[in-house]
């Protein structure tokens, strides 16, 4: 039931019932309770969630029922612009950079995992590590926003 609820939530958020079912299957893959019939049941639940969201959205907007715009999260529209030949090298460069970044993250995480097993072996050390990294992350995020606090430009004419 938890897997079906999570799948329905993801599917309703993105308007993708197959994506919600597969996401939940992938997240809970180490479990052995997944069967082919359960995957179909979860997919039916995700399809029902997307359809229900679409129905309530069209009722709220007084629009006819349509399944083309069913997601809660909207990422804008894609305009039909001509692509240039510079898009391909840029996509390759971004792919290489993100691949190297992902590789370094996995290597760092594996290395830190070995050090954690060796040196962080008491509950106090584990809690202290979590608090330290939580404070460090929060300080970076809030500090970055604080440093850029005066860079906002007010919008004067709204049309």
C-alpha positions in Angstrom: 0.0 0.0 0.0 2.9 2.4 0.7 4.4 1.6 -2.6 1.1 2.3 -4.4 0.6 5.5 -2.5 4.1 6.7 -3.4 3.7 5.8 -7.0 0.3 7.6 -7.2 1.9 10.7 -5.7 4.8 10.8 -8.1 2.5 10.0 -11.0 0.1 12.8 -10.1 2.9 15.3 -9.6 4.5 14.7 -13.0 1.4 13.5 -14.9 3.2 10.2 -15.7 1.5 7.0 -14.5 4.1 4.7 -16.0 6.9 6.8 -14.6 5.3 6.7 -11.1 4.9 2.9 -11.1 8.5 2.4 -12.4 9.9 4.9 -10.0 8.4 3.1 -7.0 9.5 -0.2 -8.4 13.0 1.0 -8.7 13.1 2.6 -5.3 11.9 -0.6 -3.5 13.8 -3.0 -5.7 15.7 -4.8 -2.9 12.3 -6.0 -1.5 11.1 -9.3 -2.7 7.3 -8.6 -2.5 7.1 -7.2 -6.0 5.3 -9.4 -8.5 4.1 -8.8 -12.0 0.5 -8.6 -10.9 1.4 -6.1 -8.2 3.1 -3.9 -10.7 -0.1 -3.9 -12.8 -2.1 -3.0 -9.7 0.3 -0.1 -8.9 0.1 1.1 -12.5 -3.7 1.0 -12.3 -3.5 3.1 -9.1 -1.2 5.7 -10.8 -3.4 5.9 -13.9 -6.4 6.5 -11.6 -4.6 9.2 -9.7 -3.6 11.0 -12.8 -7.1 10.8 -14.2 -8.7 12.0 -10.9 -6.3 14.9 -10.8 -7.1 15.8 -14.4 -10.8 15.5 -13.7 -10.7 17.8 -10.6 -8.4 20.3 -12.4 -10.8 20.6 -15.4 -13.8 21.0 -13.0 -11.9 23.7 -11.1 -11.0 25.6 -14.3 -14.4 25.0 -15.9 -12.7 23.5 -18.9 -13.4 20.3 -20.9 -11.8 17.1 -19.6 -8.5 16.6 -21.3 -5.5 14.4 -20.5 -2.8 16.5 -22.2 -2.0 18.7 -19.3 -2.5 16.6 -16.2 0.6 17.3 -14.0 0.8 19.4 -10.9 4.4 20.4 -11.5 4.7 22.5 -14.7 8.1 23.1 -16.2 7.0 25.7 -18.8 6.3 25.3 -22.5 8.7 24.4 -25.2 8.5 26.8 -28.1 9.3 25.7 -31.6 12.7 27.3 -32.2 15.2 26.2 -34.8 18.2 24.3 -33.3 21.6 25.3 -34.2 24.7 23.1 -34.7 26.1 24.6 -31.5 23.5 22.7 -29.5 25.2 19.3 -30.0 28.7 20.3 -28.7 27.1 22.0 -25.8 25.0 18.9 -25.0 28.1 16.7 -25.2 30.1 19.1 -22.9 27.3 19.1 -20.4 27.0 15.3 -20.6 30.8 14.9 -20.0 30.8 17.4 -17.1 27.8 15.7 -15.4 29.3 12.3 -15.9 32.6 13.3 -14.3 30.7 15.0 -11.5 28.7 11.9 -10.9 31.8 9.7 -11.0 33.5 11.9 -8.4 30.4 11.8 -6.2 30.3 8.0 -6.3 34.1 7.8 -5.6 33.9 10.3 -2.7 30.9 8.6 -1.2 32.6 5.2 -1.4 35.8 6.5 0.2 33.9 8.3 2.9 31.9 5.1 3.5 35.1 3.2 4.3 36.3 5.9 6.7 32.9 6.0 8.4 33.0 2.3 9.0 36.4 2.6 10.5 36.2 5.7 12.6 32.6 6.6 13.2 31.6 3.6 15.3 29.6 5.0 18.2 26.1 6.5 18.3 27.5 9.8 19.5 29.9 10.1 16.6 27.1 9.2 14.1 24.8 11.8 15.5 27.6 14.4 15.6 28.4 13.7 12.0 24.8 14.1 10.9 24.5 17.4 12.8 27.8 18.7 11.4 26.8 17.9 7.8 23.3 19.3 8.4 24.7 22.6 9.8 27.3 22.8 7.0 24.7 22.3 4.3 22.3 24.7 5.8 25.0 27.3 6.2 26.1 27.0 2.6 22.5 27.3 1.3 21.4 30.1 3.6 24.8 31.9 3.3 24.6 31.9 -0.4 21.1 33.5 -0.3 22.3 36.0 2.3 25.3 37.1 0.2 23.0 37.8 -2.8 20.2 39.5 -0.8 20.7 42.9 -2.4 20.8 41.7 -6.0 17.0 41.5 -6.6 15.5 44.1 -8.9 11.9 45.1 -8.2 9.4 44.9 -11.0 7.7 48.2 -11.4 5.3 47.8 -14.3 3.2 44.7 -14.4 1.2 44.3 -17.5 
